[in-house]
Structure formats: structure tokens, C-alpha cells
Amino acid sequence: AVIPRIKQNMVPGVMNTKARSYQNTDARMYGGEILVSYLVTPQLFVSSDLSFVRGTRNANPGKGIVGENLAEIPPMRSRTIVRYDRGKVFAEIEGILSGAQENVDAVLGEQKTAGFGIANLKGGMKLKGATVNFGLNNLFGRNYYEHLSFMRDPFRSGGRVYEPGRNFFINLSYRY
């Protein structure tokens, strides 16, 4: 694996705006994904997935590699959906759980993040070529951010970028 190495000390939570150099190192990544789906009745469907990744490397202080954790590794995550679908009308509830990430690369300024859980509601109907979908995301208005949110452009300050709070959407489409 090619591992970035910082040329300067970083202030925690602040993105390094200076160039980074890269060193090869021995690294290991392992993990997996599992998806389980079950058709309870012809109209009721349940699905759940789980994903996990762990990345480590061999420390080599001579090359500036002092920690064992690989950078930018997402935490364990799970998503469960229960959907009732009659063909022309559907309703769905979704739960998303993300674990805490404590295996971070402190040398690169990564910070530990807490886990979170959110719930989303969705529904929709079809009428003569028209489809209406609507939903309520982040039902309980949870204040959270994804583990790697500080890496997003244009937010390269290193500050955390919170995900949207409770929000409603509606989509209308028509096929002729």
C-alpha cells in the first residue's frame, strides 16, 4: 500500500494544506459485507446489510510511518429496510446504523468519530404514467456526521461537515 506521510505537524481537526509525500509500506485490509433479504408475504419485504473494513500497516519510524492504523477507513455500518409494496402504492421504513471509528491515523490528523443511528420514511404511488415518491429523512432530526466528512471538497478546512437534519422530499415523474 502507498501511505501518505505529512511533511509538517498538523493541528488536530485542520486539513493539511501543504503537500504530502508517499511511502510504500506493508499493509493489510480485511473485512466483508453481508446482505440478508426475506420476503415475509408477497407485499412485505425485509432486507438488512452489514459492512466492515479494517486496515493496518507495519510501523516504520525511519519512513515516518509511526502508527498501525490505515487512514480513511470507514466504520462498521448497517442498513435495515422494511417495505410494504402493493405495486401501485408502497411504504418503507429504513434504519441506518454506523459504528464509532476509533482506529484512526493520528499522524494524518484523523479524528475518532462517534457512531450514530438514523431513521427514514418513504412512500409512493403510481397513477397512469405518473409516479409520486415522498419521504422524510433523518426522522428524529439527529445531529451527526459521517467519519470521513472532513475530507470533502469544498470543505478542506478539516472541520466536520454535518449531514442534513430532518428533511422532507417529494418527487414527481411522468412517462408518456
BALUMVEX-960522 format. One record per residue (C-alpha): residue number from 1; residue in one letter; x, y, z negated. Coordinates in steps of 0.2 Angstrom, whole numbers, plus 5000, padded with zeros to 4 digits. Each point is the difference from the previous one (the first is absolute). Example, Ala and Ser with C-alpha at 12.3 -4.5 7.8 and 13.67 -1.06 7.14 Angstrom:
# residues 2
REC num residuo east north   up
REC   1       a 5062  4978 4961
REC   2       s 5006  5017 5003
END
This chain:
# residues 176
REC num residuo east north   up
REC   1       a 5000  5000 5000
REC   2       v 5005  5018 5003
REC   3       i 4999  5010 4984
REC   4       p 5000  5019 4999
REC   5       r 5012  5008 4989
REC   6       i 4999  5018 4993
REC   7       k 5014  5011 5002
REC   8       q 4995  5011 4986
REC   9       n 4991  4999 4983
REC  10       m 4981  5002 5002
REC  11       v 4988  5008 4988
REC  12       p 4986  4987 4996
REC  13       g 4985  5003 5010
REC  14       v 5008  5011 5013
REC  15       m 5003  4994 5017
REC  16       n 5018  5001 5005
REC  17       t 5002  5012 5015
REC  18       k 5018  4996 5003
REC  19       a 5006  4986 5012
REC  20       r 5001  4982 4993
REC  21       s 5013  4987 5005
REC  22       y 4996  4982 5002
REC  23       q 5010  4984 4994
REC  24       n 4996  4982 5004
REC  25       t 4997  4989 4985
REC  26       d 4994  4983 4997
REC  27       a 4981  5001 4996
REC  28       r 4985  4989 4997
REC  29       m 4982  5003 5003
REC  30       y 4986  4988 4996
REC  31       g 4982  5001 4998
REC  32       g 4984  4994 5008
REC  33       e 4982  5004 5004
REC  34       i 4984  4990 4997
REC  35       l 4983  5002 5007
REC  36       v 4984  4991 4994
REC  37       s 4983  5002 5008
REC  38       y 4984  4992 4996
REC  39       l 4983  5000 5008
REC  40       v 4988  4999 4985
REC  41       t 4984  5001 5011
REC  42       p 4998  5004 5019
REC  43       q 4999  5019 4994
REC  44       l 5011  5000 4985
REC  45       f 5019  5000 5003
REC  46       v 5014  5002 4987
REC  47       s 5019  5002 5004
REC  48       s 5015  5004 4989
REC  49       d 5018  5002 5004
REC  50       l 5016  5002 4990
REC  51       s 5018  5005 5006
REC  52       f 5016  5001 4991
REC  53       v 5018  5004 5005
REC  54       r 5016  5000 4990
REC  55       g 5017  5007 5007
REC  56       t 5017  4998 4991
REC  57       r 5018  5003 5005
REC  58       n 5017  4996 4994
REC  59       a 5008  5015 4990
REC  60       n 5016  5007 5007
REC  61       p 5006  5015 4991
REC  62       g 5015  5002 5012
REC  63       k 4987  5004 5014
REC  64       g 4989  5010 4989
REC  65       i 4987  4986 4998
REC  66       v 4997  5000 4981
REC  67       g 4982  4993 4998
REC  68       e 4992  4984 5004
REC  69       n 4983  5006 5006
REC  70       l 4997  5003 5019
REC  71       a 4992  5017 5004
REC  72       e 4983  5003 5007
REC  73       i 4992  4984 4994
REC  74       p 4981  5001 4998
REC  75       p 4992  4993 4984
REC  76       m 4989  4985 4999
REC  77       r 4983  5004 5008
REC  78       s 4983  4992 5001
REC  79       r 4984  5004 5009
REC  80       t 4983  4991 4997
REC  81       i 4984  5003 5011
REC  82       v 4982  4994 4998
REC  83       r 4990  5004 5015
REC  84       y 4981  4997 5004
REC  85       d 4997  5000 5018
REC  86       r 4983  4998 5009
REC  87       g 5007  5004 5017
REC  88       k 4991  5017 5002
REC  89       v 5003  5005 4982
REC  90       f 5015  4997 4989
REC  91       a 5006  5005 4982
REC  92       e 5017  4998 4993
REC  93       i 5010  5002 4984
REC  94       e 5019  5000 5000
REC  95       g 5012  5000 4985
REC  96       i 5018  5004 5003
REC  97       l 5013  4996 4986
REC  98       s 5019  5005 5001
REC  99       g 5012  4995 4987
REC 100       a 5013  5011 4991
REC 101       q 5017  5001 5009
REC 102       e 5014  4999 4988
REC 103       n 5014  4993 5011
REC 104       v 5006  5016 5008
REC 105       d 5016  5006 5007
REC 106       a 5005  5014 4987
REC 107       v 5015  5004 5010
REC 108       l 4989  5006 5014
REC 109       g 4989  5010 4988
REC 110       e 4985  4987 5001
REC 111       q 4989  5002 4986
REC 112       k 4989  4986 4991
REC 113       t 4982  5002 5004
REC 114       a 4985  4994 4990
REC 115       g 4987  4988 5007
REC 116       f 4982  5005 5005
REC 117       g 4984  4993 5005
REC 118       i 4986  5008 5011
REC 119       a 4983  4996 5006
REC 120       n 4992  5004 5017
REC 121       l 4982  4998 5006
REC 122       k 4995  4999 5018
REC 123       g 4985  4997 5010
REC 124       g 4993  5001 5018
REC 125       m 4986  4997 5012
REC 126       k 4998  4997 5019
REC 127       l 4985  5007 5010
REC 128       k 4999  4998 5019
REC 129       g 5018  5004 5004
REC 130       a 5003  5012 4986
REC 131       t 5010  4995 4985
REC 132       v 5001  5010 4983
REC 133       n 5013  4995 4987
REC 134       f 5002  5009 4984
REC 135       g 5009  4998 4984
REC 136       l 5007  5006 4984
REC 137       n 5018  4998 4997
REC 138       n 5009  5001 4983
REC 139       l 4983  4998 4992
REC 140       f 5005  5005 4982
REC 141       g 5011  5014 5006
REC 142       r 5017  4992 4994
REC 143       n 5015  5011 5000
REC 144       y 5014  4989 5008
REC 145       y 5014  4999 5012
REC 146       e 5008  4986 5010
REC 147       h 5018  4995 4995
REC 148       l 5008  5007 5015
REC 149       s 4990  5016 5002
REC 150       f 5015  5011 4997
REC 151       m 5008  4994 5016
REC 152       r 4986  5007 5012
REC 153       d 5003  5014 5011
REC 154       p 4997  5015 4999
REC 155       f 5001  4998 4981
REC 156       r 5019  4997 4999
REC 157       s 5002  5009 4984
REC 158       g 5000  4984 4991
REC 159       g 4984  5005 4991
REC 160       r 4986  4987 4998
REC 161       v 4986  5001 5013
REC 162       y 4983  4995 4992
REC 163       e 4987  4991 5010
REC 164       p 4983  5008 5003
REC 165       g 4988  5000 4985
REC 166       r 4982  4994 5002
REC 167       n 4995  5003 5018
REC 168       f 4985  4997 5011
REC 169       f 5001  4996 5019
REC 170       i 4987  4997 5014
REC 171       n 5003  4994 5017
REC 172       l 4988  5000 5015
REC 173       s 5004  4992 5016
REC 174       y 4989  4996 5015
REC 175       r 5003  4988 5015
REC 176       y 4989  5001 5016
END
